[in-house]
């Protein structure tokens, strides 16, 4: 039986519009930043890829890469954001996109239909092993729930922080951080929307 309902489809539709808008804004920002360094360009490419993948995910169109390839890709993206931070301040700034990429890897870890296959396989387990198999499944389910809740809570916190920040002053920006924000004045809104949408997707069937 399908889990889809008109209300769920409406939420998925809003999320698709949100992620599509984020992807277009990332693309627009990349075009407007021809002098960006290689690391920044790769950051934008990864953000665009994730937003495009998230836009298609609610409709079971799948991510740009199938199955385990998507998990490996977004896990590598997570490590990229973490390992390319040279200072503690930069690490803190790059932690949010890293967690977002980790959430994407987490959501793509199980291909469609895997749960059903596991259920069929469990039905064929001899009775003597049924209790042990059930206990193992329960433990795995608890771990998965804790990981999902942890990612969701962190991303919601990031979304709240980003969406409540004041807009940077475009003409009076002083200091590297303020100047960087002035070159991408809607960056906080984009990042907050992406974090919020990803947190919601973690909790919804897709």
Backbone bond lengths (Angstrom), bond angles and torsions (degrees), N, CA, C in turn:
res aa  C-N    CA-C-N  psi(-1)  N-CA   C-N-CA  omega(-1)  CA-C   N-CA-C  phi
1 X - - - 1.462 - - 1.526 109.41 -
2 X 1.322 116.05 136.66 1.461 120.27 -177.26 1.518 110.81 -75.85
3 X 1.336 115.48 145.05 1.462 121.33 177.35 1.522 111.60 -87.32
4 X 1.317 117.79 -2.66 1.453 120.87 -174.01 1.522 110.33 -76.16
5 X 1.324 115.38 137.30 1.457 123.23 175.51 1.518 107.20 -135.74
6 X 1.338 118.42 161.51 1.470 119.48 177.63 1.526 112.75 -56.29
7 X 1.341 116.77 -39.00 1.471 119.56 -179.90 1.524 110.73 -65.93
8 X 1.340 116.24 -42.34 1.463 119.93 179.56 1.523 110.62 -66.08
9 X 1.328 116.49 -39.46 1.464 119.59 177.49 1.527 111.09 -63.26
10 X 1.341 116.45 -36.00 1.466 119.83 178.48 1.528 110.68 -65.08
11 X 1.338 116.29 -42.77 1.467 120.08 177.50 1.521 110.23 -63.81
12 X 1.323 116.58 -43.68 1.464 120.42 178.17 1.527 111.09 -61.35
13 X 1.340 116.00 -38.09 1.459 119.20 178.34 1.521 111.92 -63.27
14 X 1.336 116.38 -42.35 1.467 120.16 178.28 1.527 111.05 -65.20
15 X 1.331 116.44 -39.39 1.464 119.74 178.51 1.527 111.04 -66.13
16 X 1.324 116.69 -38.72 1.463 119.94 178.08 1.524 110.73 -61.86
17 X 1.342 116.54 -44.00 1.464 120.08 177.68 1.527 110.75 -62.74
18 X 1.332 116.35 -40.27 1.461 120.76 179.49 1.522 111.00 -61.85
19 X 1.332 116.61 -50.64 1.460 120.20 -177.50 1.530 111.65 -67.95
20 X 1.338 116.59 -34.54 1.466 119.48 177.26 1.526 110.26 -65.07
21 X 1.341 116.57 -40.59 1.463 120.31 177.92 1.523 110.78 -64.13
22 X 1.334 116.74 -40.54 1.467 120.53 177.81 1.525 110.26 -63.10
23 X 1.330 117.19 -44.93 1.464 120.93 -179.71 1.526 110.99 -60.85
24 X 1.331 116.74 -43.10 1.464 120.40 179.64 1.523 111.29 -66.25
25 X 1.335 116.76 -38.01 1.462 119.26 179.42 1.523 111.20 -67.86
26 X 1.334 116.75 -39.62 1.465 120.00 176.80 1.526 110.06 -62.08
27 X 1.333 116.23 -43.07 1.459 120.48 178.79 1.524 110.94 -62.99
28 X 1.329 116.09 -43.62 1.467 121.38 179.46 1.529 110.63 -63.07
29 X 1.323 116.38 -42.84 1.465 119.99 179.44 1.525 110.71 -65.01
30 X 1.343 116.79 -37.34 1.457 119.59 178.31 1.517 112.23 -65.20
31 X 1.331 116.68 -39.40 1.466 120.63 178.55 1.525 110.78 -66.48
32 X 1.334 116.87 -34.65 1.462 121.44 -178.86 1.526 112.84 -81.00
33 X 1.333 117.46 -1.70 1.465 120.65 -178.30 1.525 110.23 -122.96
34 X 1.339 117.37 64.48 1.473 119.54 -176.80 1.521 113.35 -65.93
35 X 1.340 117.32 -22.01 1.455 119.94 -178.31 1.514 114.02 -93.77
36 X 1.326 117.34 11.77 1.461 120.53 -177.99 1.527 110.81 -65.11
37 X 1.321 115.84 145.57 1.461 120.31 179.00 1.525 109.27 -72.31
38 X 1.328 115.45 167.51 1.459 120.43 -174.23 1.528 112.13 -60.07
39 X 1.335 116.83 -39.71 1.464 119.27 -179.45 1.518 111.31 -62.90
40 X 1.332 117.12 -42.55 1.462 120.57 179.96 1.523 111.27 -65.33
41 X 1.334 116.67 -37.60 1.463 119.63 178.89 1.524 111.25 -65.30
42 X 1.327 115.98 -40.97 1.462 119.02 178.37 1.526 110.50 -68.02
43 X 1.326 116.91 -36.83 1.469 120.33 175.33 1.529 110.56 -57.19
44 X 1.332 115.95 -47.80 1.462 120.62 -178.79 1.525 111.04 -63.90
45 X 1.332 116.22 -39.23 1.465 119.70 178.92 1.528 110.96 -63.20
46 X 1.328 116.70 -41.60 1.464 120.27 179.04 1.526 111.08 -66.99
47 X 1.339 116.72 -40.70 1.465 120.13 177.04 1.532 110.54 -61.45
48 X 1.333 116.13 -43.61 1.464 120.10 -179.89 1.527 110.85 -63.41
49 X 1.332 116.60 -44.15 1.466 120.63 -179.60 1.521 111.22 -61.25
50 X 1.330 116.29 -43.56 1.461 119.48 -179.54 1.523 111.17 -65.98
51 X 1.340 117.15 -44.24 1.464 120.08 -179.34 1.526 110.97 -62.78
52 X 1.336 116.87 -41.58 1.463 120.13 178.63 1.527 110.97 -65.00
53 X 1.334 116.51 -40.23 1.464 120.28 178.55 1.521 111.14 -65.18
54 X 1.333 116.51 -40.95 1.458 120.34 -179.99 1.528 111.38 -67.74
55 X 1.337 116.94 -32.58 1.466 119.94 179.07 1.525 111.36 -64.96
56 X 1.329 116.76 -33.95 1.466 120.09 -178.32 1.522 112.92 -89.71
57 X 1.322 117.92 -20.95 1.463 121.04 -174.02 1.529 114.50 -58.70
58 X 1.347 120.80 -41.29 1.472 118.97 -177.81 1.520 114.31 -60.18
59 X 1.332 117.38 -22.66 1.459 120.95 -175.49 1.524 111.76 -101.48
60 X 1.337 115.89 15.72 1.466 121.52 177.19 1.518 112.16 59.28
61 X 1.334 115.68 27.18 1.462 119.25 175.63 1.518 110.56 -79.74
62 X 1.338 114.88 -15.61 1.454 119.87 177.32 1.506 112.10 84.67
63 X 1.345 117.29 158.24 1.450 121.87 176.97 1.517 110.66 -73.32
64 X 1.355 118.91 168.91 1.459 121.01 179.71 1.521 112.87 -56.89
65 X 1.327 117.78 -28.57 1.458 121.96 177.99 1.523 108.33 -113.57
66 X 1.329 118.46 138.06 1.457 120.29 -176.07 1.521 112.99 -82.97
67 X 1.337 115.66 149.47 1.451 122.55 168.60 1.509 115.59 51.66
68 X 1.342 114.49 -130.34 1.461 120.41 -175.60 1.516 112.29 -64.85
69 X 1.329 117.28 -25.99 1.467 119.59 179.70 1.518 110.75 -60.49
70 X 1.341 116.85 -38.74 1.464 120.34 178.35 1.521 110.48 -65.59
71 X 1.331 116.51 -41.94 1.463 120.06 179.10 1.524 110.88 -62.04
72 X 1.331 116.16 -44.23 1.464 120.59 179.31 1.525 110.50 -64.79
73 X 1.337 116.55 -42.59 1.465 120.86 -178.17 1.524 111.14 -61.34
74 X 1.329 117.27 -49.60 1.459 119.86 -176.31 1.531 112.10 -75.66
75 X 1.325 117.19 -24.59 1.465 119.17 171.65 1.524 110.13 -67.18
76 X 1.343 116.01 -42.03 1.462 120.24 176.38 1.526 110.69 -63.28
77 X 1.339 116.74 -37.93 1.467 120.43 177.52 1.522 110.76 -63.92
78 X 1.327 116.53 -38.73 1.469 120.60 176.49 1.525 110.62 -59.01
79 X 1.327 115.71 -47.77 1.467 120.25 -179.82 1.524 111.27 -64.89
80 X 1.334 117.25 -35.18 1.463 120.68 178.59 1.527 110.84 -58.68
81 X 1.315 116.79 -48.27 1.462 119.86 -178.27 1.529 111.55 -65.78
82 X 1.318 117.12 -33.48 1.462 119.85 -178.67 1.527 112.34 -78.73
83 X 1.326 116.87 -42.33 1.464 120.61 -172.36 1.520 113.80 -82.58
84 X 1.330 117.64 -13.25 1.463 119.86 179.31 1.523 112.21 -95.80
85 X 1.321 117.22 7.15 1.471 121.12 175.81 1.523 108.63 -86.57
86 X 1.324 116.45 123.24 1.466 120.77 -175.19 1.519 113.51 -96.63
87 X 1.312 117.01 -17.72 1.463 120.69 178.99 1.523 109.16 -132.10
88 X 1.328 115.91 165.67 1.460 120.42 -179.92 1.526 111.26 -63.41
89 X 1.337 116.62 -37.90 1.463 120.08 -179.71 1.525 110.85 -66.08
90 X 1.330 116.04 -42.33 1.466 120.10 178.67 1.526 110.05 -66.93
91 X 1.332 116.23 -38.52 1.467 120.28 178.17 1.526 110.43 -59.98
92 X 1.328 116.58 -42.43 1.464 120.46 179.40 1.525 111.09 -62.51
93 X 1.343 116.63 -39.45 1.464 120.44 179.58 1.527 111.51 -68.72
94 X 1.328 116.43 -33.61 1.465 120.40 -176.02 1.529 112.64 -90.37
95 X 1.326 116.42 -4.00 1.460 119.20 -179.40 1.528 111.49 -68.71
96 X 1.334 116.81 -38.07 1.466 119.54 -179.22 1.524 112.50 -62.65
97 X 1.354 119.45 -51.68 1.468 117.36 176.86 1.523 112.67 -63.18
98 X 1.331 117.08 -30.46 1.462 119.57 177.56 1.526 110.56 -64.04
99 X 1.326 116.77 -43.31 1.466 120.22 178.75 1.526 110.28 -67.12
100 X 1.332 116.99 -36.25 1.461 119.76 176.25 1.517 111.58 -61.58
101 X 1.339 116.59 -43.76 1.466 120.34 177.45 1.529 110.57 -64.77
102 X 1.336 116.47 -38.20 1.464 120.18 177.96 1.528 110.71 -63.74
103 X 1.331 116.59 -38.37 1.464 120.33 177.73 1.526 110.65 -63.96
104 X 1.329 116.08 -39.31 1.463 119.69 178.10 1.525 110.54 -65.07
105 X 1.330 116.52 -42.20 1.467 120.22 177.13 1.527 110.34 -62.42
106 X 1.327 116.44 -38.69 1.462 121.31 -179.59 1.530 110.98 -65.79
107 X 1.333 116.96 -42.03 1.460 120.15 -179.42 1.524 112.44 -70.31
108 X 1.329 116.89 -28.31 1.466 119.75 -177.38 1.522 112.75 -94.26
109 X 1.339 116.72 5.10 1.463 119.51 -174.07 1.519 112.40 -69.06
110 X 1.350 117.41 -28.41 1.454 121.44 -177.74 1.515 109.66 -112.16
111 X 1.324 118.96 116.07 1.461 120.55 179.93 1.515 111.40 -67.68
112 X 1.362 117.55 154.59 1.461 120.64 179.02 1.523 110.95 -55.42
113 X 1.341 115.38 136.63 1.452 120.10 177.65 1.510 113.90 90.21
114 X 1.344 117.39 -8.35 1.463 119.16 -178.23 1.515 111.18 -65.14
115 X 1.346 116.02 -39.81 1.458 119.14 -179.27 1.524 110.86 -61.80
116 X 1.334 115.84 -40.98 1.457 119.25 179.42 1.522 110.81 -64.92
117 X 1.334 117.27 -39.57 1.458 121.16 179.29 1.517 110.62 -63.23
118 X 1.356 115.57 -40.47 1.457 119.01 179.44 1.522 110.76 -64.93
119 X 1.348 116.71 -35.81 1.459 120.36 179.39 1.521 110.61 -65.10
120 X 1.347 116.49 -43.89 1.457 120.67 178.65 1.518 110.60 -63.24
121 X 1.340 115.93 -42.48 1.458 119.66 179.96 1.524 110.89 -63.59
122 X 1.331 116.32 -39.22 1.461 120.34 -179.40 1.522 111.14 -64.83
123 X 1.350 116.14 -32.31 1.458 119.80 -178.95 1.518 111.65 -66.68
124 X 1.350 116.86 -25.14 1.454 120.47 -178.50 1.528 112.79 -91.02
125 X 1.334 117.68 0.68 1.460 120.82 179.62 1.522 109.33 -73.12
126 X 1.328 118.59 134.45 1.467 120.70 178.29 1.519 111.33 -57.67
127 X 1.332 116.13 153.05 1.461 121.28 -176.53 1.514 111.93 -59.30
128 X 1.335 117.39 -34.01 1.462 120.76 -178.12 1.513 111.98 -62.91
129 X 1.348 116.17 -27.57 1.462 119.84 -177.94 1.522 112.28 -103.07
130 X 1.334 116.85 0.38 1.464 119.83 -174.34 1.522 111.88 -64.03
131 X 1.337 117.04 -42.46 1.465 120.51 -177.99 1.520 111.31 -63.39
132 X 1.339 116.60 -44.41 1.465 120.30 179.28 1.519 110.94 -64.56
133 X 1.336 115.88 -41.53 1.466 119.37 179.63 1.519 110.64 -64.67
134 X 1.335 116.43 -40.18 1.465 120.20 179.34 1.528 110.80 -64.49
135 X 1.341 116.48 -41.01 1.461 119.77 178.61 1.509 112.02 -64.31
136 X 1.328 116.71 -40.01 1.465 120.45 178.08 1.525 110.63 -64.21
137 X 1.333 116.66 -42.92 1.466 120.58 179.66 1.523 110.79 -63.82
138 X 1.343 116.58 -39.69 1.463 120.07 179.65 1.519 110.94 -64.73
139 X 1.351 116.29 -40.79 1.460 119.74 178.23 1.513 112.14 -64.37
140 X 1.343 116.00 -41.86 1.460 120.18 178.70 1.518 110.51 -64.81
141 X 1.348 116.44 -39.16 1.461 120.33 179.53 1.525 111.15 -64.76
142 X 1.325 117.16 -40.07 1.463 120.88 178.84 1.522 110.85 -64.35
143 X 1.322 116.64 -42.92 1.465 120.61 178.50 1.523 110.90 -62.35
144 X 1.334 116.01 -44.34 1.463 120.32 179.44 1.523 110.93 -61.67
145 X 1.327 116.33 -40.07 1.464 120.35 179.10 1.522 111.12 -64.03
146 X 1.325 116.71 -43.22 1.466 120.48 -179.81 1.526 111.18 -63.99
147 X 1.331 116.78 -41.58 1.466 120.18 178.54 1.521 110.15 -63.64
148 X 1.330 116.47 -44.92 1.465 120.53 -179.70 1.525 111.27 -62.33
149 X 1.325 116.55 -44.60 1.469 120.36 179.76 1.524 110.47 -64.08
150 X 1.331 116.90 -42.78 1.463 120.17 179.54 1.519 112.23 -60.93
151 X 1.333 116.56 -46.59 1.464 120.42 178.28 1.524 111.20 -63.21
152 X 1.328 116.51 -41.55 1.465 120.69 -178.10 1.522 111.52 -64.47
153 X 1.322 116.76 -46.65 1.468 120.62 -178.77 1.527 110.62 -62.62
154 X 1.330 116.39 -43.57 1.468 119.15 -179.67 1.523 110.90 -63.43
155 X 1.331 117.24 -45.14 1.463 120.34 -178.32 1.524 111.64 -67.19
156 X 1.322 117.71 -35.46 1.467 119.75 175.99 1.526 110.81 -64.61
157 X 1.334 116.19 -39.58 1.461 119.62 176.33 1.520 111.62 -63.05
158 X 1.332 116.41 -41.85 1.471 120.39 178.07 1.521 111.04 -64.59
159 X 1.338 116.33 -39.95 1.461 120.28 179.39 1.527 110.57 -63.24
160 X 1.321 116.29 -45.01 1.469 120.36 179.60 1.525 110.82 -61.60
161 X 1.323 116.26 -42.49 1.466 120.60 -179.55 1.530 111.10 -65.11
162 X 1.335 116.87 -44.12 1.462 120.25 -177.42 1.521 112.15 -70.22
163 X 1.332 116.68 -41.66 1.459 120.16 -174.70 1.522 113.16 -76.77
164 X 1.332 117.53 -13.63 1.466 119.96 178.75 1.527 112.30 -104.11
165 X 1.324 117.34 4.35 1.462 119.74 177.14 1.520 110.24 -74.08
166 X 1.340 117.41 145.28 1.467 119.38 175.58 1.521 110.32 -72.02
167 X 1.315 116.10 150.23 1.464 120.62 177.36 1.527 109.29 -65.80
168 X 1.345 118.10 140.59 1.469 120.06 179.49 1.518 111.40 -70.16
169 X 1.323 115.68 147.22 1.464 120.67 176.26 1.517 108.71 -76.21
170 X 1.330 117.21 120.85 1.458 120.86 -173.25 1.522 112.39 -74.52
171 X 1.325 118.22 -28.42 1.461 120.24 -174.57 1.518 113.26 -100.26
172 X 1.311 117.01 -18.94 1.465 119.17 -175.79 1.516 111.49 -115.54
173 X 1.337 116.96 24.92 1.459 120.16 -178.46 1.518 110.23 -69.34
174 X 1.316 116.65 124.17 1.462 122.07 177.15 1.515 108.36 -128.16
175 X 1.304 115.78 144.79 1.457 120.38 -178.69 1.516 110.32 88.35
176 X 1.336 117.20 151.52 1.465 121.05 -176.86 1.521 113.50 -58.23
177 X 1.336 117.24 -43.84 1.462 119.78 -176.88 1.520 111.14 -64.55
178 X 1.351 116.61 -42.92 1.456 119.84 -179.19 1.524 111.16 -69.70
179 X 1.331 116.89 -37.17 1.463 119.11 178.11 1.523 110.79 -66.31
180 X 1.328 116.76 -39.06 1.465 120.11 178.26 1.521 110.61 -63.81
181 X 1.337 116.52 -40.66 1.461 120.10 178.84 1.520 111.03 -66.25
182 X 1.330 116.59 -35.38 1.458 120.09 -179.19 1.519 111.88 -67.50
183 X 1.335 117.77 -28.80 1.464 119.99 178.22 1.525 111.73 -75.45
184 X 1.316 117.35 -17.42 1.466 122.16 178.31 1.528 107.97 -137.18
185 X 1.349 117.14 68.99 1.469 120.76 -170.69 1.522 114.31 -62.23
186 X 1.321 117.75 -23.93 1.460 120.20 179.71 1.527 112.06 -99.94
187 X 1.322 116.42 11.26 1.455 120.40 -178.29 1.516 113.15 -61.20
188 X 1.339 116.79 -40.98 1.460 119.93 179.90 1.530 111.01 -63.77
189 X 1.328 115.92 -40.64 1.464 119.76 178.99 1.525 110.04 -64.91
190 X 1.329 116.13 -44.16 1.468 120.63 179.22 1.527 110.86 -61.57
191 X 1.330 116.30 -46.79 1.465 119.93 -178.65 1.529 111.13 -65.75
192 X 1.336 116.05 -39.64 1.457 119.29 178.64 1.518 112.03 -65.59
193 X 1.336 116.17 -41.37 1.466 119.99 178.46 1.521 110.77 -64.30
194 X 1.327 116.18 -39.51 1.465 120.01 179.53 1.526 110.84 -65.44
195 X 1.326 116.82 -43.25 1.465 120.44 178.75 1.524 111.05 -63.72
196 X 1.333 116.31 -42.56 1.462 120.57 -179.74 1.526 110.78 -64.12
197 X 1.331 116.14 -46.94 1.459 119.59 -180.00 1.516 112.58 -62.72
198 X 1.334 116.47 -39.61 1.465 120.20 179.33 1.524 110.92 -65.86
199 X 1.336 116.49 -40.24 1.465 120.30 177.97 1.523 111.02 -61.50
200 X 1.327 116.78 -42.27 1.467 120.17 178.74 1.528 110.46 -65.37
201 X 1.337 116.48 -41.68 1.461 119.91 -179.76 1.524 111.98 -62.51
202 X 1.318 116.96 -32.77 1.465 120.07 178.50 1.528 111.78 -61.92
203 X 1.325 116.32 -27.70 1.462 120.86 -175.30 1.525 113.55 -96.24
204 X 1.338 116.79 -11.81 1.463 120.21 -175.90 1.526 111.48 -101.70
205 X 1.338 117.06 150.32 1.472 119.25 171.13 1.516 109.49 -70.66
206 X 1.331 116.67 140.30 1.462 120.43 -179.45 1.522 109.47 -149.84
